[in-house]
Amino acid sequence: MNPCDDPLELYRRMLLIRTFEERVLEGFSRGLVYGTTHTAIGQEADAVGVLSCTRAGDVVVSNHRGHGHFLAYGGPVEGLAAEMMGRATGVCRGRGGSQHLHWKDFYASGILGGTIPLATGMALAERERRIGHVVVAFLGDGTLGEGVVYESLNLASLWKLPIVLVVENNRYAQTTPIERHMAGSLPARFAAFGIPAAERDTTDVLEVRRLTQPLIDAARSGAGPQGLILHTYRFSAHSKGDDTRDPTEIERYRRSDPLPLHASRLAAADVQRIGEEVRAAVDQAFQAAESAAPADPRTLTPALGGER
Amino acid sequence: MTTVLVSLNQALRSCLADSPDVRLLGEDILDPYGGAFKVTRGLSSEFPDRVMTTPVSEAGIVGVGVGMALRGLRPVVEIMFGDFMLLAADQLVNHAAKLRWMTGDEVRVPLVVRTPMGGGRGYGPTHSQSLEKHLLGAPGLRTVAATALGNTGALLRTAVLADDDPVLFIEHKLLYGSALLPAGIGAEFDIQASEERYPVFRVRVAGAPTPCLTLVSYGYPAEQARLALKALAFEHEVFAELVVYTQLGPFDDRPLRESLSRTHCLLTVEEGTRSLGWGAEVVASGLEAHGSGLRAGRIASLDLPIPAARTLEAAVLPGVESIVASALALLR
């Protein structure tokens, strides 16, 4: 996806994620979507703000909670819907599902932390290509419990790699609040490895952009890895119905919902128009996905492509 | 004399010389040290920008290798001891092995992870194991083992330059100093190599009559099995043929079936622990292919950690004498 600073387009991207994920959760209750999902409703400003600062050819590494990243990257809406419905037309032909997405230079996996050394290696490869691409890797607060993250921070800093590590702290690892899963300081984790990091408690997409752009520029210019810590909140459950949080807490955070926050800057007519367009696009994508053929077991080619 | 060590070292040098995409990563692999087992000796002096020493971060560096491979490089990661592979198992099984398939064949991961396995040097329970059996069944991962037969450096070169999928490359520590035994008919052995890119070798004592037993093995235990082949022939007049795999997984049962059609009798020889191992897979494949009338047995390490004391270690690991004794018992 091309870089973007158009406030209307930023709103459109956030609304696309919100509408898509609400449709996914609805799809589960209707039995249309199968398996599992992790939505990022409430965190849309992170994905859109950060990835609106990237340019074509940059690499994005995402995690289990990755639909927002995928859509903000510009991934096909219908291909994602179809992937989640197990259709032959899914972006990974139904093999990956919600957590394992790949499209162009976008990669996501459901193994927390295991993706961070991959992102680091990709940054090494991109540096060797000398065409100025950076890697943007998303991780959550829960993933900070994985040791391989710190091996990767060390390697990325040691080798001055062009990578921006974005920690989306939604304050919960599944159901466990951050106070019960993380000791010490979050920014100090970057500081310990000599990685500069910006930190903000915000759901404002424009502020996320303002924070991100200098970090991406620095990584691109050879200044080495950069950290970005975004304190945020998800309004939705970790997965589908597994929410143990205090509803009054969720309501409190809903007051800083990134969508109305940004919409308040826009003309009401634009907001309404974009709303209608996005709903129509998501409807169309889900309908097309629903009418596509289920993934065919005859396409289960052997691992290693059948080579002996 | 070309040893396995020299052959592997020369193969890595040729890979670096022939492809600008090749990178070597590993702990302590730079000169003058050249790696714990010296497989990379001289290479950092010759290719200083493409041989990278790393922190002690097995998961991290295998993951970095996966990322490099995804983006167009051909990384070779050395894990200093095979025992440390388990630290990187997630990277190998959940990432390297799955990425091609789970993306609908959209990406490839031309990664080689080299590591020494095996005991016999008194290194004790965490530096002596043959742990490959824990990784062999992972769909999407190819496991190749160095051998003293043929040109083992060519195997490594194939894995690095000609294989676009991840390869776990196992090097038994006791093989490094072994002389390479070329394929062909020598004074003592008749060694035939199959046409596969990771060949299967068939070894017989030169001039021996039709065999009545198939030994199946890989790596250093295949050398022990080769000595057992000779002892069986000259001391017991029992003629066997040895089938040596270089690709352990995915397992190609064709050479096994072909040999069993002659011998109807199978003995597997490996250094991993006996239960639920590679040999069990070979025997099961043999039974499925051959049906009833197959006699089979397994030689492997005892189901114990590998002890440090020389006497204890020797009792836990397989040896030539136990191969000979088991072969005779099986045929009795």
Chai-1 contact restraints between the chains, C-beta under 6 A:
chainA,res_idxA,chainB,res_idxB,connection_type,confidence,min_distance_angstrom,max_distance_angstrom,comment,restraint_id
A,C92,B,T103,contact,1.0,0.0,6.0,A-B,restraint_1
A,C92,B,G104,contact,1.0,0.0,6.0,A-B,restraint_2
A,R93,B,G104,contact,1.0,0.0,6.0,A-B,restraint_3
A,R95,B,M102,contact,1.0,0.0,6.0,A-B,restraint_4
A,R95,B,G104,contact,1.0,0.0,6.0,A-B,restraint_5
A,G96,B,M102,contact,1.0,0.0,6.0,A-B,restraint_6
A,H100,B,M102,contact,1.0,0.0,6.0,A-B,restraint_7
A,H102,B,T103,contact,1.0,0.0,6.0,A-B,restraint_8
A,H102,B,E106,contact,1.0,0.0,6.0,A-B,restraint_9
A,I111,B,N94,contact,1.0,0.0,6.0,A-B,restraint_10
A,G114,B,D90,contact,1.0,0.0,6.0,A-B,restraint_11
A,G114,B,N94,contact,1.0,0.0,6.0,A-B,restraint_12
A,G114,B,H95,contact,1.0,0.0,6.0,A-B,restraint_13
A,P117,B,G60,contact,1.0,0.0,6.0,A-B,restraint_14
A,P117,B,G63,contact,1.0,0.0,6.0,A-B,restraint_15
A,P117,B,V64,contact,1.0,0.0,6.0,A-B,restraint_16
A,L118,B,G63,contact,1.0,0.0,6.0,A-B,restraint_17
A,L118,B,V66,contact,1.0,0.0,6.0,A-B,restraint_18
A,L118,B,G67,contact,1.0,0.0,6.0,A-B,restraint_19
A,T120,B,V64,contact,1.0,0.0,6.0,A-B,restraint_20
A,G121,B,V64,contact,1.0,0.0,6.0,A-B,restraint_21
A,G121,B,G67,contact,1.0,0.0,6.0,A-B,restraint_22
A,G121,B,M68,contact,1.0,0.0,6.0,A-B,restraint_23
A,M122,B,G67,contact,1.0,0.0,6.0,A-B,restraint_24
A,M122,B,R71,contact,1.0,0.0,6.0,A-B,restraint_25
A,L124,B,M68,contact,1.0,0.0,6.0,A-B,restraint_26
A,A125,B,M68,contact,1.0,0.0,6.0,A-B,restraint_27
A,A125,B,R71,contact,1.0,0.0,6.0,A-B,restraint_28
A,A125,B,G72,contact,1.0,0.0,6.0,A-B,restraint_29
A,A125,B,L73,contact,1.0,0.0,6.0,A-B,restraint_30
A,V148,B,A59,contact,1.0,0.0,6.0,A-B,restraint_31
A,V148,B,G60,contact,1.0,0.0,6.0,A-B,restraint_32
A,E151,B,S57,contact,1.0,0.0,6.0,A-B,restraint_33
A,E151,B,G60,contact,1.0,0.0,6.0,A-B,restraint_34
A,S152,B,G60,contact,1.0,0.0,6.0,A-B,restraint_35
A,N154,B,P55,contact,1.0,0.0,6.0,A-B,restraint_36
A,L155,B,G60,contact,1.0,0.0,6.0,A-B,restraint_37
A,A303,B,W101,contact,1.0,0.0,6.0,A-B,restraint_38
A,A303,B,P139,contact,1.0,0.0,6.0,A-B,restraint_39
A,A303,B,G140,contact,1.0,0.0,6.0,A-B,restraint_40
A,L304,B,D165,contact,1.0,0.0,6.0,A-B,restraint_41
A,R308,B,D252,contact,1.0,0.0,6.0,A-B,restraint_42
